[in-house]
Amino acid sequence: MSTTANELREEVRRRYAEAAVAAELGGCGCTEEGGCCGNVACDGEAASFGEALYDAEQTGELPEAALLASLGCGNPTAVAELREGEIVLDVGSGGGIDVILSAKRVGPTGVAYGLDMTDEMLTLAQRNAREAGVANAHFLKGYIEQIPLAAESVDVVISNCVINLSVDKPAVLAEIGRVVRPGGRIGISDVVAENGLTTDDRAQRGSYVGCIAGALSVGEYEAGLEAAGFENISVEFTHKVADGMHGAIVKATKIRKPTGKALPLVQSPATAGCC
Ligand SMILES: C[S@@+](CC[C@H](N)C(=O)[O-])C[C@H]1O[C@@H](n2cnc3c(N)ncnc32)[C@H](O)[C@@H]1O
């Protein structure tokens, strides 16, 4: 990774570490302009980010610190249609809000993993999961560009406003494609740009750590997921977060492997007739 990419990732880590510590103390770490994804919600203005995107039934199930640390731009658990017994992975799990909700949905026979690179977020998420009384939530430290799980080990990948923060988005999508089993699915909330917007246009509309400048466009998301082995790809805008940029739900299914049915054997002229 280049120095610039390293520095950018470190800036992201530092900002979200601050947000985790602030949430632990009962406050909001995103008060500075463009400080982090969810800045608007912290300022108490019209909420395009954070806990306002969850319904009352869901927020009632969650500890206060998990809600305070909610920095997403959607509600992936509402679209992923989780079923009992499934294995779910939340990439960039933050304070654990979507992992806790997923753990409750998949029940004791299922597992919900959260993956995050920021120690302070992992500590907060573990505490929140304990407080919420879920025993089937597990938090892993690592990068979403190198997911520390085996290939085809997960039924569903969810994520909430994280992929835009990655400095290597093709690697993230490839890793998601690697860990999801054939026929498995993704339900991702993210900031997504309209196709006409250049990377400069996106950078003019907001900061990188604020989840705007690094957003993929619809076409980039679709192409990246197709390259990662997904089909039935849809990117649906849900709410505007900046001019030409939206909170969106990204859904797709991992292509099933060929059934293994034997193809009719075609013999080359050289071998035909030979025993
Ligand atoms: C905007 S917050 C969203 C957190 C959570 N999904 C939510 O909805 O509240 C982004 C989170 O992603 C994590 N993150 C960002 N880039 C990452 C990367 N490359 N690898 C692992 N975690 C990352 C940050 O540490 C932070 O906890």
The ligand as an SDF file (V2000), in Angstrom:
LIG
                    3D

 27 29  0  0  0  0  0  0  0  0999 V2000
  -18.6690    5.0100    9.7430 C   0  0  0  0  0  0  0  0  0  0  0  0
  -18.1770    3.8430   10.9320 S   0  0  0  0  0  0  0  0  0  0  0  0
  -19.5290    2.6880   10.7930 C   0  0  0  0  0  0  0  0  0  0  0  0
  -19.6010    1.7410   11.9210 C   0  0  0  0  0  0  0  0  0  0  0  0
  -20.8090    0.8150   11.9510 C   0  0  0  0  0  0  0  0  0  0  0  0
  -20.9100    0.0360   10.7530 N   0  0  0  0  0  0  0  0  0  0  0  0
  -22.0770    1.5880   12.1850 C   0  0  0  0  0  0  0  0  0  0  0  0
  -23.0110    1.4670   11.3800 O   0  0  0  0  0  0  0  0  0  0  0  0
  -22.1360    2.2930   13.1690 O   0  0  0  0  0  0  0  0  0  0  0  0
  -16.8460    3.0090   10.0980 C   0  0  0  0  0  0  0  0  0  0  0  0
  -16.1970    1.8580   10.8680 C   0  0  0  0  0  0  0  0  0  0  0  0
  -15.4150    1.1080    9.9350 O   0  0  0  0  0  0  0  0  0  0  0  0
  -14.1400    0.8580   10.4570 C   0  0  0  0  0  0  0  0  0  0  0  0
  -13.2150    0.7740    9.3040 N   0  0  0  0  0  0  0  0  0  0  0  0
  -12.9930    1.7200    8.3730 C   0  0  0  0  0  0  0  0  0  0  0  0
  -12.1270    1.2890    7.4380 N   0  0  0  0  0  0  0  0  0  0  0  0
  -11.7940    0.0240    7.7940 C   0  0  0  0  0  0  0  0  0  0  0  0
  -10.9290   -0.9700    7.2270 C   0  0  0  0  0  0  0  0  0  0  0  0
  -10.2430   -0.7160    6.1130 N   0  0  0  0  0  0  0  0  0  0  0  0
  -10.8170   -2.1610    7.8370 N   0  0  0  0  0  0  0  0  0  0  0  0
  -11.5170   -2.4200    8.9880 C   0  0  0  0  0  0  0  0  0  0  0  0
  -12.3400   -1.5150    9.5780 N   0  0  0  0  0  0  0  0  0  0  0  0
  -12.4930   -0.3040    8.9890 C   0  0  0  0  0  0  0  0  0  0  0  0
  -13.8610    2.0010   11.4010 C   0  0  0  0  0  0  0  0  0  0  0  0
  -12.9330    1.6420   12.4020 O   0  0  0  0  0  0  0  0  0  0  0  0
  -15.2580    2.2830   11.9700 C   0  0  0  0  0  0  0  0  0  0  0  0
  -15.5130    1.5360   13.1280 O   0  0  0  0  0  0  0  0  0  0  0  0
  1  2  1  0
  2  3  1  0
  2 10  1  0
  3  4  1  0
  4  5  1  0
  5  6  1  0
  5  7  1  0
  7  8  2  0
  7  9  1  0
 10 11  1  0
 11 12  1  0
 11 26  1  0
 12 13  1  0
 13 14  1  0
 13 24  1  0
 14 15  1  0
 14 23  1  0
 15 16  2  0
 16 17  1  0
 17 18  1  0
 17 23  2  0
 18 19  1  0
 18 20  2  0
 20 21  1  0
 21 22  2  0
 22 23  1  0
 24 25  1  0
 24 26  1  0
 26 27  1  0
M  CHG  2   2   1   9  -1
M  END
$$$$
